[in-house]
Amino acid sequence: MTDISTLISGVPTGLWIDGESTAPIDGGTFPVFDPATGKRLATVAAAGSRDAMRALDSACRVQAEWAATAPRQRSIILRTAWELVTERAEELALLMTAEMGKALPESRSEVAYGAEFLRWFSEEAVRIQGRFTRSPGGAGRIMVTKVPVGPCLAITPWNFPLAMGTRKIGPALAAGCTMIVKPAAETPLTMLAFAQILSDAGLPPGVVSVLPTSDAASVSTPLLADPRLRKVTFTGSTPIGRVLIEQSAKNVLRTSMELGGNAPFVVFDDADIDAAVDGAMAAKMRNGGEACTAANRLIVANSVREEFTAKLTERIAALKVGPGHEPGVDVGPLVSAKQRASVATLVDEAVAAGARVRTGGRAIDGPGFFYQPTVLDQVPATARIIRDEIFGPVAAITGFDTDQEAIAAANDTEYGLAAYIFTQNLDRALRVAESLESGMVGVNRGVVSDVAAPFGGVKQSGLGSEGGTEGIEEYLDTKYIGFTA
């Protein structure tokens, strides 16, 4: 296995502006930590407001040229980037595990998933559609075309440090937009490594900048206030998303917001219980539970609840916890001490309110930020763990008796990102899926994300869609040109 220190020594740790790693004007730095040990991995340059303006100046300087670049050429660059990510998959996976903590198999899966956005949008770049037709009254001709939105700001989270970047960068580049990326302070190394890959793939300097910082507002606030920026795309918490939407209103920016989730996982009495347990393991334990699409509430028909709970508990209790790079590890550390404390508080409050611990339920002593994979049942409907996003390896189980109860419980949240249902009745599956207030519904499957499908939520879970044929539309404006007959 590649030595981590050697791997990190090859990653740019400055700001990525104009196609190269550069020092910040303000001269700041911040540390990046290994959540498995709590020790420092690297020291990274911290961007400030003047650096944000440097990056925007660069993006604006090349915007017209990049928009005029032939779609096929943009496609080739994205395709080459996909090939390079695929070639360097193991190094990128190790890097993600080092700075984010997820088990190495999870990191490998993310690299493959993240790379696919580059391949998908390399194909979409040459399929941007318009239309030309005669007006109904016969007085003229109508031409409709699509043009790039312009310079964009992408703010990405720590839980999927590569895929949440490629899901935004891929369609932006395909559409002809330049982009400034502000990665999460916990996980900047993966995005800096990807910036180098884009350069190696032939992306012209200035088209993509990467601005790591420990003070997000110092970068986002001046950018959102500058009328040259035309779009902001954000993946993260709903409270921060609300602030960004408010800030973007002044300049009427295009916005894409993939915000918080509280995904229900509904198991009906006719479900294949073994398949439902498999689905719950994927929906709940993927990425150690640190995913916006993670099953946050397992809502199980009372007639099969104990069977489901016992089988799920056996599976979760058998998971191996440890540093993500070690062989056989299923669940790595949480990303930070703060995140572990948040999970512990939610569990402790639920138990105090009457929930029963079937397995786990405690933080793990020692170095790093580990928490036991946990199953809670008999969780009161009033417990905060039912309302708040857990973002950890904790399955909270409640029951229901009727379909109407299940639908009401699933929709009893301000969020609406993902939902999961397990039933062998097609009529019930369609009826319930249509009744759920959610942007995505998985039927008898525990992973709903697909590069070729739109990813997005309703209610407080966000605005817009990423991925699929819909994804590139978020980076295109519609222009109508009228001609005389």
N, C-alpha and C positions, 0 to 999 in steps of 0.2 A: 504493500500500500504506500502511496506517495506520502512523504513526510509533510505534515500540515504547515510547519514553519517555512519549508522550502516552497510549498505551493503558494502561500500568502506572499512570499517575497517576490513572486512574479506578477502580482496583481497591482495595478495602478492604485496609489493611495492619495493622489492629489485630486483636485477638481478636474473633470473632463470637459474642456472647452476648446473649441476650434480643432477638434480631432487629436488632442494630446492632453496628457496629465500635467496640470499646472498648479502652482501654489496660489492660495487665496490672497486677495489684496489685503484683507484684514489680518492674515497670518495666523488664524486660529486652527486648532486641531481638537479631536476628541477621540476617546478610546472605543474600541470594539471588543466585547467580551465573549468568551466561550461559556455558554450557559450550562455546560456539563461540569465545569470546574469553577466558574466565577473568575477565571484569570483572564488577563488582557491578551487578546489575539494580535491586535494591530492598532496603530494610531493613524487616523484618517484626517485629511484636510477638512476643515469646516467652512462652508460657504457663508458669506454675509450678504447684505443688501447690495453692495457694489459688485460682488461677484454675480449676483442674480442679473444685474443690468448688463454685465459683460456677456453673459450667456444669451440674454435676450437680444442684445446688439448683434451677436453672431448669428442667431436664428433668423433675425429680420434681414440681415445682409444677404443670406443665401436662400431665403424663402422663395423669391420669384424664380430663381434658377432651378431650385429643386422641384417646384411646381411644374416648370416647363420641361423637366427631364422626361423622356419618353417612358410611358408606363412599362414597357417591356424592360427598360434598363432598371427601373425601380424594382421590378419583379426579380430580375437577375440578382440584384444585391441582396434582397431578402432571402432568395433561395440559397445564395452562397452563405449567408449568415446561418440559415438552418443547417447546412452541411457542416459548418465549423462548430456550431453548438453540439451537433451530434458527434463529431470527432472528439470533442473535448468534454464529453458528457461526464466521465468519471471525475475529472478535475473539478468541474462545476458542482457535481454532487457532493464531493468532499468539502468544498468551500462552503456550501449551504449548510451542511451538517455542522461544520465548525462554528459558524456564526449564528445559526438559528437553533440548532440542537436536534432537529428531527432525525429519526433513524435513517441510516444510509439508503435502505431500499426506498423509503419515501422520497428522499432527495433525488434518487435516480428516476423515479416516476415523474417527479416534477420537471426535471430536465427534459424528458421525452415529451411531456405535455406542453411545456413552455416552448420548446422548439417547434411544435406543430403549428403554433400561431404564426410563426415566420413562414412556414411552407404554405399554410392556408391563405394568408394575405398576399403572398407572392403571386398566387393564382388569382386572387380578387383584384389585384392592381390592374390587370388587363381586361377586366370585365365591368368597369364603371359604365353605367348605362345612362342614356338620355333618350330623347324622342323628337321627332319632327313630323308635324301633321298640319293639315289645313284646318283653319278655325271653323267652327260649326256654321257661322253666318256667311262664310265664304269671302270675308273681307281681307283676309290675310293668312299668314302662315305662323305657326307656333313652333319655336325651337326651345326645348328644355335641355339644359346641360348641367353637369355637376362640376363644381370647382372646389379646390381645397379650402378649408376653413381658414388656415393660416397658422401662425406660431401657436403652439399648445404647451400647457404645463401639465405634467403627469406627476401625481403624488402617489407613491406605491407603499404597501404595507410590508411588515416584516415576516408574515407567516408563509408567504409564497414569493420569495425575493426575486426569482427569475420570471415565473409565469405571469405574475401580475404586471411585470414590466413589458414582456413580449406581447401580452394581450392588448396593451395600449400602443406600444411603439410600432408593432406590425401594421395595424390598420392606418395609423397616422402616416407612416412612410409610404404605404401603398397608395394613399389618397393624395400625396404630394405635400404633406404638412411637415414643418420642422417641429422639434419637440425638446423641451427642457424637462429632465426627470429629477425629482427630488425623492431619493429612496429613503426608507425608514432608517433612523439613526442606529437601530439595533443590527441592521443587515445591509450595510452599504457595499460590502466587498463584492458580492455577486453581481450587482448592477455595474460596478466599475469594471469587473472582468468582462461583462457583456459589452460594455462600451468599446473595449479593445477589440472584441470580436467583430463588432460592426465596422470599425475602422479597417480591420484586416479583410473584411468582405468587400471593401471598396466604397463604403459610404463617405461622401464628401465631408470635409471638416465643417463643423457648424450646424449640420443638420440635426444631430442629437448631442445635447450636453447633459452631463450628470453632475448634480450638485449635492453631495452629501453634506449634512449639517446636523448639529445637535439642537439647533434653534430653528424649527420649521418656519415660524412666522417671519424670521429675518429674510427668508427667501420668498415665501409665498405672498406676503403682504405687498411688497413693492411690485412684484410681477403682476398681481391681480389689479393693481391700481394703474398700471401702464396700459394705455389704449392700444398699443401695438399687439399685445397678447389677445388672442381671439377665442381661446377655449381652455377650460380646465377639466381634467379628468382625475377622479380621486377614488381610491379604494381604502376604506377605513371605517371608523366609528361614525354613527349617526350624529352625535353632538358636533364633531369636527366638520362633518359634511354640511350641517346647517350653517356653520360659520362661513365656510367657503362659498356656499350658495349666496349668502347675504353679501359677502365681499364681491362676488362676481356680478351682482346686480347692477352696480354703478356703471360698468362698461357693457352691460348686457351681453356677457360672455355665453357661448355655448357651454353647457355643462353635461358631464356624465358622472354619475355618482353611484358607486356600488358600496352600500353602507351596511349597517348591522343586520344580523339575522337572529331568528329564534325558531329554527326549523322544527316543525312537528313531524314525528315518525309514528304513523298510525298503523296498528296491526289489528285487522279485523278477525272475527272468530272463524272465518273460513280460510285464513291464510295458511300457507305451508310454513309451519313454525320454524323448521330448520332453515329454510330459505330466508325467513324474516330475521332470524338471528344472524345469518351471514350478512344480510343487508345492514343490520344495525351495527355490526362490527365495522363495516366500511363507512357507514354514514356518521358514526360516532367517533371511532378511534382513528380514522384517517388523520394524519398530521398530528397525532396525539390530542385530537379534539380542537386544535387551534385552527379552525377554519370557519368562515362565515356561513358555509353550507352545512356545518356539522349538525347532526340531530341533537337538538337542545332539549326536547321533551319527547319521551317515548310514551305514547298514549296507546294502551293495549286493552283490547276487549277483556273484560273481567273473567269471562269463561276460559280464556287461555292465558291469562296474565301470569299465573304462577309457573306454568310450563315454560313460557317464554323467558321469564325472569330467571328461573333456575338455570336454563341452558345458556343464557347470556352471561350470567354470573360466572359459570364455569369457564367460559371462553375468556372473559376479561381477567379473571383471577390468574389465568395461565400465562398472561402476557409478561414478557421479560422487559424490565425497565433498566436502563443504563445509558452510558454515553453512546450517542447515535452511531459512532463509527465502529463500535465493537460488534463482533459477529453475533448473530442471533438476537440482537436487541430489537424489540417491537416498538417500544415507546421511549423516546428520549426525554430530556428535561423540558420544562416550560421555558419560555424565552428569557424570563427575568424573575428576580425575587418578587417584584411587584405583581407580576402575573400569577405567580404561585400563591401569594398571599390573597389575591382576589378569589382564586378558586377555593382556597381553604376556608375563607370567610363564607362563601356561598354554601359550602357543604355543612359547615358548623351551624349556620343559621337554620338550614333545613332540618338537621338532626334535632336541634333544640325545639323545633316546631312540631316534631313527631315523625320525621322520616326515619326509615330503618336502613342501616348500612348492611348490605349483603356481602360486599367485599371492599377492601381499601378503606378510604375515608381519612387518610392522613398524609401530611407531607413526609418525605423521606429525609432523615437526617444525613448529614455529611456534606461534602462539597457539591456545588451545582444546585439547580433549581428543580428538583424532582418531586413529583406527586404521584401517589399510588393510583393506578387505574381503579375506578370506583363505580359501584352500582348502588343506587339508592332506590328503595321502593316505599310505598305508602307515603309518598311525598304530598304534603298538603297543597291544595291549589293556590293558597295564599303565600307560599314560600317564594322568596325572591329568586331562587334558582329556577323557578318556572317562568319568571318574567324576564330575567336578565340573561344575556349571552354568557355562557359559562367559559368558553374558550379554554377547555382543559379536558382531561380524560375521565369525565364523570358522566354517567348515564343516569338520568332521573326519570323514574317510571311512575306513571299514574294510570288509572283505569277508566273504562266507560262501559255503558250497557247498550246504547242505541247508536245508530249511524248519526242521528241528529246531534247527540251528545258529543260524539267524536269530532264532527265538523265544527261545532260551536267552540269546543276546547282548542282545536287547531287554529281557528281564526281569532281566538281571544288574545291578541297581541298587536302591538303597534307595527310590528315588522311583517314583511311578506316577501322573503327572498326565495328560499327553497322549502319544499315539503316532500314527504315520502309516504306512500301508502302501500300496504301489502294486503292483497285479497286475490282469490282465484275467480272472482265473479266479474266478468267484463263490464256488465251493466253498472255494477257498484263502482268499479274503478273509474269509469267515465263520469258518472254522476258526482262522485266525491271530488275527483280532480277538478271538475268545472266549478265546484262549490268552494274550493279552497282559495283564499285570498293570498295567492303566492305567484311570483313570476315564473317559477319553475316547479314542476311536480315530477318526482320519480315514482313510477308504478312498478312494484316488485323489483326495484333496483336501489342499491344504497349509494351509488355515485351517479350524479345527474349531469355533471359538467362534461361538455363535449365541444371541441374546437369548432365543429360545424353547426352548432346550435347557439341561439342567442342566450347570453347569460345576463340576467338582471332581475330586479325585484320591483315590488309595488309598495304602496304605503311608505313607511319610514325607512324602507330598505333601499331606496334610491331612485335614480332617473336614468333612462337609457339602457342600451344593451351592448354587451361586448361579445365578440365571437360571431360565428355564423355569417350569413350574407348581410345581416343587419349591422355588424360591427363597423364596417367601413363607412356606413352612412353617417355615423356620429362625427366623422371628420370631413364631411362634404357639405357644402351649401348648394342649394338649388337655384339656378339662374334661368330666367325666362327671357328669351329674345324674340321680339315680334317683328315680322316682315310684312310688307304689303303683298297683296295677292300677285 
